[in-house]
Amino acid sequence: MSRRIPLFAAVFVLLAPIVISARPPTPAGATGSSPLDPELATPYLWRVVIQAPPHPLLTPTFRDGLRRDLLAALQPALGPLGTVEVVDLGEVPQNQWAPIWQQFVDNGFSALNCDPNRDLTGVKTHLLRVEFRDGKYHLEARQYDGFTGLGSPVVRKLAIQAPELVGRAAGMMIDRDFGVEGTVEPTAGRPDEAHIRFRGGQLGPVDRLVKKGDVFAVAKIIRTNRSAPPAARTATGKLIAPAAGSEPPAALTAEPREFTYLQVAELSKDRVARCTVLSRYLNPFPMDRAAVGYRCLKLTTVQSPVAVRLVGVDGKAATTPVASVRATESGFSKQLDQREFLNFENGVYRTSRPLSGVACVTIALGASKEARFPVPVYGSDPVNLQFEVDAKAEEKALFERAVLAVSDRVGSARYGQAACFDAVAKLTAARKNKEALDRAKAGFEAADTANLTLSEEIRQLRADVDKSPSAANLLDRSDEQLKSLRLTNTRLANHIKELDAVVTKENDPVAVGREVQAQALNARINLLLAGGEVEEALAAYDQLATLIPDNPEVKTRKEKLAAEWKPKDAEHAKARDYLLKTWPALATVQDIKDSLGPLRTATDVCKKAKDKYAFRRFLGILGGFPNKLLELTKDLDPNAAGDLKILQDVKSIGEVAAPLEKDLADFLKSIE
């Protein structure tokens, strides 16, 4: 678990103007390992799905010929690496359509964007729309890759007049975007290098599909709480995906890793590609609780001049050349070369020469601010890059970063305090009372010092809150968390007194050993109940009853606690189980967002039952749960559209969970 526990309301409340920094990777041997199966012996299943709106010239005979031409063009090109299937939507009952086919019909080619709610099937799907208008056959095609979750970046378009050439032209257009897939293996200690192991690489040569200089997009692969979809099969029933083990596998989904690309430097004889990593992040491949690794998809890039438009956080483009922009096709160079600088004209920065594959764009504002953006080269159309050039907006962003940093440290202090309670409980269980006392005292001092320091920093930040009025809520939230820190430290002080008495008796040669053990167990029970750990407290009562069997008070206290802990009914038991088991196990931002309704229902049921121990434990979970959000999002960039959507979801989670935490704390106080 990460050391940092930010506040629920703190997490990305001010996300719009802030770039989240990455953590550097930890060296761990020669290369980084991935729990993902690279599927070296798994063949591709490449489905081309034809949609042809009704037209007198788009007859069944024409479509059947198109299907045969596509198979004839694509299967030989794929060779031993897999199977090509061509599906005519008009010939398949709608209730047998794959979900992505229906999504395409409903929403067009945008449905093929990476969707974190879509389970990976391993099937590569190319959607081909054929229409006849203005005397020509108009073709549009785009791919969705079911191994990486990524869509091809552009919709290919072509117009053909002769009907006999449609199939051949469509085959050439689709083959261009096939995109070989692979599993990424980062090189430990080398954030600028990684290797790709290609899917199906053991089935045949991949050197026709992969060349030096090729560019690969990257996606983070995430394990969900859902069961995996059925294994992929061809139309004849042949199994494509790897066979499942004895336990049903979990479904995988994907998130694109924007502004992170791999460029092939060398393809070895064993069909592994050594790549240069081009990323705007210090840590290109962060791993969190849900992530199981990274996959990549080859992009079809070109050689072309590159155009860049700088936009602020408000979406407005810069109208004057206040920043300097330069680009190379060979990494981010620190050596300045005048040929690399882009010319500014009509709100757009343009290269004076064509670049090939990927443009490594560096944007600088004076000597203090610089950002790097790897940009695949698809053509000369301008690419929007978010880079704030307004001085006031930058000042606001800096202030908000300072506020977030303080809130993060408040969260860290709370987490450290919770870790102290946990450590003290374990030490007392092991009868290491002196060590438990020392740990408790150290935790108390650390929390007390953090409270004094952070309270002063928050006071100072409030003097500049006019720089960002929205930061005031975050400072208020930090103050609330410091109140919780102080309250919990008061409880810790009481436990320190109890432990001190136990240790004193342990050092007294006159004291009876059993009496000392009983006092230590009582101190442990009080510590456990303060955190809502009733099952462990009941087990400790059993130990206490064994130690002093003639003391009827122990039995009475245990029976009273067991009665209080017993669920009032089945609904209460289910609600408590959701709070303490189901909800903490959620592993994706989408799952957490979807859980907010059931979470409120479960808390209402437990409030009705006045379940104080469940709320004590749940408030501890809430205090640490935002760390999961940070682990899921710590390396996302709000300047990137895909990342911004996830960050906005996190913000909405915080807006619900923060008042819920306060409400439960107030309720618990009222019933105690």
N, C-alpha and C positions, 0 to 999 in steps of 0.2 A: 504494500500500500504506500502511496506517495505520502510524503511528510505534510503536504499542503492541503488544508481543508478550508476552502473559501466558503463564505456564507451563501445560503441559497439565494437570497436577494442580490448578493454581490455578483454572482456569476453572470458576467456579460450584460449587466444592466445598462452599461454604457458602451455596448459593443460597437456601435456604428463607427466611431472615429478611431478605434483602437486596433492595433495589430498585435496579436498574441505571439509572444516569443516562444521559440522552441527550445527544448533541452538537448544538449549534445548527447550522442549515443555513448553507451558504455562498452568499452572494448571487451570482447568475450571470445577470444580465440582468433583463428585465421579468418573465418567468415561467419557472418551471422546466420543462425539456423532459423528455419520457418516450420511451424507445425503443419503447414499446408502440404498436401500431397501434390507434387508437380505434375502428376498424371502423365509420366513419360511414355507410357504404353497405351494411353487412352486415345482412340481415334476421334477426329472431329466429326460432328454431325452438323452439316451446313445446309440449312433450309432456306430456300428462296420462295417467298410467298407472294403470289401475284394477285393484285387487286385491279380489276378491269371494270369500271362502271359501264352499264349497258350502252351499247352503241351498235348500229347495224354492221359496222366493219369489224367489231371485236367479237367475232363469232366463236362458238366452241372450237371450230376447226382452226381458226387463227390462234386461239389460246393454246390449243394442243400442240401446234407447231412451235409456238414460242417456248413451251415447256420442254420439248425435245431439243430445241436449239440451245437452251440454257444448260441442260444436262450435258450435251455434247461439248459445250465450251468449258464448263467448269469442272466436271469430274476428272478429265485427263490432267488438268492443271493441278488439282489437289492430290491426285495420285494415291499412293498408299497411306497417306496421312488421314484419310477419312472418307466419308460418304456424303454425296450431294443429293438432296431431295428438292424437287420443285413442286410446290403446292398451289393449286388454283383455288382461291377462296370461294369462287362460284361453284365449285364442285364438292365442297365439304360442308355438311350440315353445320349450322351456326353453333349448335350445342356441343360440337366436337372441336371447336376452335381453341387453340391455346390462348391463355389470357392476354398475351401481348398482341395477338392478332386483333382481338376485339378492341384493345386499347388504341391500336393504330387506326382502326376504322372510326372509332369515336373521336379521337383527338389528333389524328394526323401524325406526321413524322416526329413531333415533339414528344410523343409517347415513348420514343426510343431513347430518351435521355436516361441517365443513371437514376434509379429510383431506390432509395434505401428500404422501401417496403416490398420490393420485388425479390423473391427468392431466386438464387442462381440455379439454373438447370444444366448448364454446360453446353446448351444448344446455341449455335451461332445462327441468328435469324436475319435474313436480308429481305426487307419489304420492297417490292417493286410495284409502283403504280403506273398503269398504262392507260392513256386517254387518247382519243382522236378528236382533234379540233383544228380548225384553220388549214385543213388539207394535209396535216402531218400527224404522225404518231409521236406523242409526247411521253417520255420516260422519266420517272423520278425514282431514285433508290437511296436507301439508307440502311445501315446495319445496326443491329443490337447484338452485342456479344454476351452470351449467357455464362461464360466462364469468368469474365472480369466485371460484368455489370455495366460496361461502358458502351456508349453509342459512337458510331463513326462521326467525326466532327462536322461534316457537311452533307447536305442533300445533293446528290449528283443529278444533273438534269441534261437531257439530250432530246433533240427533235429529229425524227427520221421520216423521210417521205416515202421511200419504197418499203412495202410491207415485208418483202422477202429478206430485208436487211435488219429488221427489228430485233430478231433473236440474237444475231451475231453482235450487234451493237450493244444490246442489253448485257450480254455475257461479258464483253470487254469492260463495260462500265462497272459491273458488279465485282468482277475479278480484281479490279484495281484496289478495292477497299476490303479485300478478304481479311487481312490483319492477323498474322500469326500471334498466338497467345503464349504467355509464359508465367512462371512463378519467380518472384524477385527474391534474391538472397543478398542482403546487404553485407558489405565487408566490414567487419568489426573494426572500429577505430579509424575507418576511412569513409567519412560521410560523402565523399566525392566519387565513390566507386561501388558498384554492385554487379552481380552476375544474374543472368536469366537462364533458367532451365525451361526448355520449350515443351509445351504440351504435345504429346505424340512424337517427341524427338527420337524415340527408339524405333519408330515405325518406318522411318525413311529419312532421306537427307532434307535438311532445312536451308541449305545454303542458297537455294533458288529463291527462298522467301525472305532471307535475312542477309543484309549486306552491311559492311562498315559504313557508319554514318546514319543508319536508319534510326528513327526516333520512336520511342514507345511511351504511351500514356500509362499512368499508374493509378491503381485503385486499391484502397484498403479493404480487406475482406473481413467481415464481421460475423461472428457466430450469434445466432438469435435464440430465443426460447421456443421457437416453432420447430416442428418436425420437418425434415427435409422433404421436398417434393419427390414423387416417384422417379426412379432412375430413368435416364433418357434412353429411348429406343428408336431405331429406324422404323420406317413404314412396314418393313417385313418382320419387325419384332426383335431384331438383333439388339442386345444390350450394348450401350455405348459407354455409360458412366461406370466408374469402378464399382465392384460389388460391395455392398454394405457389410459391415461386421455383424456381430451378434446383437448389438444394440442399435436401434434406429438412430441414424445420425441427425444432428441438429441442422436446421436450414442455415445457409449462408446468404448474406446479402453484401452489398458493396457501396462504398462511398468514393467518389473520384478524389484523387489527391491533386488538386489544382496547383499549377505552377511547380510541378515536380515531374520531370521527364528523364528517361534513360536514352542515351545515344550510344550505339554500338561502336566500340573501339576495336574489338577483335572477336572473331568466331573461331573457337577451338575445334580440333578434330573430333572431340567427344560431344559436339553440338551444344556447347555452353557458350553463351556470349558474355564477354567482359565489357562492361559499360561504364561510361562517365555519367555521374548523376548531376543533373542540372536542376536546382531547386532554389526557391527563395527562402527556404527554411534552413536553420542550422541543423535540425534533425529531420532529414527527409522522410524517414520511415518510423514514426513513433508507434509504440505498442501500448495499448491500454487493455483493460479487463476483457473487453469483448473482441478485440482484434485478434485474428489468428495468423495474419501475414499480409503480404501484398502480391498482387498479380499485375500483369501489364499486357498491353495490346499495341501492336505495331500500327503507326499512323501513316497515312499516305501524304507525305509532304512534297513540296515542290521547290524549285529555285525561282525566287521572285524578289523584287523590291519589297521592303517592309514599311508599313505605315502605322504610327502609334498616336492615339489620342489620349491625353491625360484628363481624367475626370476627378472631381472632388467627392467628398462623402455625400454631397447633396446631388450628385449625378451631373453637375454642370461641368462642361469642358473648359479647360484653360484657353483663354483667348489671346494671351501674349506668351512669348517664349521665355517665361521666368525661370524655367528649369532647363538643365542641359540633359540631352538624351543621346546615348550612343549604343551601338549594337555590334556584336560580332557573331560569327557562326562557329567559333572555336572556344567556347567557354567565356567566363567572366574575367576579362583581363584587367589588371590594375595599371598596366602601362597605357598611357593616353596616346591615341593615334588620331590625328585629325580626320582621317578617312572614315573613322567609325562614328563620327557625330552625325546626327540626323538633322535635316534642314526643316525649319518651321515655316509652314505656309497654310493659311486659311484654317488655323486651329489644329493642324495635323503635323506631326513630325514624320519625315520620310527619309529613308536611306537613299544615298546617291548611287548605290549599286545593288545588284541582286544578292540575296543571301540564300543559302541552301539548307534545308532540313529544319533547323531551329535557330531562332535569333535570340541571343543572350543580351537582353536589353537592360542597361543600367541607367537609372534616372537619378540625378543629383540636384539638390537645391542648396547652393552655396557649398560650404565645406562641412556642414554639420548634419546634413540629412541625405541619405542615399538608400535606394531600394533596387533590388534586382528581380527581373522577371524573365524566365525562359518562355519564349513564345514560339510554338510550332509555326512553320511557314506554309500557309495554305494558299496564299495569293497576295495581291496588293491592296485589298480592302483594309481600312483602318481597324486596328484592334484597340479597344478601350482598356486602359490600365488605370486603376485607382491610385492616385498619388496626390496628397493634399498640398496645395501651393499657397493657400491663404494663411497669412501669419496668425490671425486671430483663431482660426480653426485649429491651427497647430498648437497654439497656446492652450486652448480648451482641451485638446487631446492629451497634452502633457499633464495637465491638472487631473484629468480623469484617470490617467494611468497611475498617478500618485495616490488617488483615492482608492483605486482597485488594489494597489500594492498594500495599503494599510489594511483594507478589508481582508486581503489574503493572509496577512500576518495575524489578524484577529482570529481567523479560522485556524491557523496553525497553532495558536495558543490554546484554543479550545480542544483541538485534536491532541495536543501534547498533554493536556489535563486529563482527557479521556484515557489516553494510553497509560498515564500514571495510575489511575484507578484500576485499570486492567492488570497492570504489573503488580500492584500492591495486593490485589485479590489472589493472584497466582502465587505470590511469595508467601502469603499467610496460609494458603492451602498446603504449601510445601513445608510449613512450620519454620520458615525462615523469617521470623518476626523482626529480628534486628535489621535485616536487609530491607524488609517491607517498610519499617519505620524510616530508614535512611532514604528510601525511594520516595516515600510520601512527603518527607520534609523537602527534598529537592524539587519535587513537583509543585509543592506549595510555593516555594520561593520563586520558581520560574514563572508561574502564573501571576504571582503578585507583582513581579518586576514587569512582566508584559503588560499588565493592566495599567500600571503607572505610566510606562513609556507610551503606549498606544493612546491612552486617554489624552495625553499632552499633544501628540501628533494630530489627533482628530480635532482638538481645540484649535490648533494652528491652521489646519486645512479649512475649517469653517470660516476663517477670516477672508478666504478667497473664493467662497462658494459661488459668488456672482459670475465667475468664469464659466460655470456650468451648473445652472440651477438643478438639473436632473441629478447631480451628484449628491444633493442634500439628502435624498432618500437613502442613498447608500451609506452616508455617514450616520444617519439616524439608526440604520440597521446595525452598523458596527457598534454603536453605543449600546443597543439592546443586547448584542452578543457579549459585550464586556460586562454588562450587568449579570448575565448568566454565568460568565466566568467567575465573577466575584462571589455569587451565591454558591456555586459549586465549590469554590475554594473554602468557604465557611464550613461546608460539610466535611471537606478534606481535613480541615483543622480539628474537627471533632474526632475524626478517625485517628489522627495523629495522637491525640490525648489518650484514646483507648489503647493504641499500640504501644505508646510510651509506658502505660501502666503494665501491660503484658511483659514488655522487655524488662522493666524494673523487677517484676516478680521472678522472671527467669534468672536474673542475676542475684536473687536473694536465696542464699542456701537454706533458709528456713521455709521458704515457700514450698507448697506441695506441688509436685509435677502435674498431677491431674487437674488441679485448680488452675494452673497456668494455661494448660491446653484448653480447658473449658473457656477461659476468658478470651483466648485467641480465637476460638471458634465463634464466640459471640460477636467479637469484633468483625470477623469475616462475614457473618450473617448480615450484620448491619450494613456492611459495605456492599454486599450483593443486592440487598433490598433497595438500597439507594439507587442502584442502576436497573432495577426491575428484573433482576436475574432470579426469578422465583424458584425455578427447577433446581438450580445450584444451591439456593438457600435451604430448600427442603432436604437436599442431600446432606448439607452441613448439619441440619437439625438431627438427622439420623446418626451422624458421627457423634454429635453432642449427647444424644440419648444413650449411645453405647458407652460413652465416657463416664457419664453420671446417670446411671439407670434409675437411681432412687429419687431423682428430682422430678416431681410431677409437673413443674412449671414448663419444662422443656416440651413434654408431650402436648400440653395445653397450647403453647405458642405455635407448635407445628400444626396442630389440628386447625387452629384459627387461621393460619396462613393458607393452608390447603383449601379451607372453605372459601376464603376470599378469592383465591386463584381459580377455583372451579368455574367454568363457563356457565352463564345463566341459562343458556339454551344453545341450540345448534347454530342459530344465526350469529350469536355472540362468538362461539368457537370459531366459526368460519371467518368472521371479521378480524378477530385477533390473529389468526393464522395468516391472513392477508397482510396485516401490518408488520408482523414480526418475521415472516418467512418469504412470502411471495414477493412483496414490494422491494425488499432489499436485494433480491436476486435479479431484478431487471437489468438487462445488459446493454440496451441501446437507448439513444435519445428518443426515438420514436415510441418505443415501448413505455418509457417513463412518461412521455406526454400523454399517451393513450390511457395511462393508469390513473390520471388525476381524478376522474369521475368516481371509479371504484374506490379510490383512496379516501375521498371525502365520505362516501357511504360507509366505509369500514370504520372511520373515526367516529361518525355519528352513532353507529351501533355501540361502539365501546364507551362512548360518553354516556349513553343511556344506561349502560351497565355499570357506570362509575368504576371502570377498570383502571385503577391508578397505577398498578404495577405494569400493565401493558403500555401505558402512556409514558411511564418513566423510561422503559426500555426503548420505546419508539422515539422519544425525544433525543435519546442518545444516538439512535440511527440517523435521525434528521440532522443532528449536529455534524455527522461525518459523511452523510450521503452526497453532498455537493462535490466531494472529491471525485466521485464517479463521473459526474458531469465534466469536471475539469479534465480527467483522464480521457474522456471521450472527445473533448473539444480543445484541449490545450494547445494544439498546433494548427488549429483552423485559422483562416485568414478572413476577417469580415470584408476585405476588399474583393474576395472571390464570391461570385453569385451562389455557387453550390454550398460553400461553407457558411455564407450569410444566412441561408435558410435554416441550417441546423442551429446556428447561434440564436436566431430568432425563436426557435422552438425552445431552446434552453432558457431564454429570457421569459417566455410565457410560463415555463415550469416554475421559475423562481417567483414570478408574480402571484402564483397560486400557493406555492409551498411556504413562502415566507410568512404570510398572514396565518396560514394553517398552523405553523410551528408556534407562533405567538398565542394563537387561540388555545392550543392544547396546553401550553405552559400556564396560561391564566386559568384554564379549567382545572388543571391538576392542582394548582395553588388553592383554588376555591374548595376542592373536596378534601384537601389534606389539612 
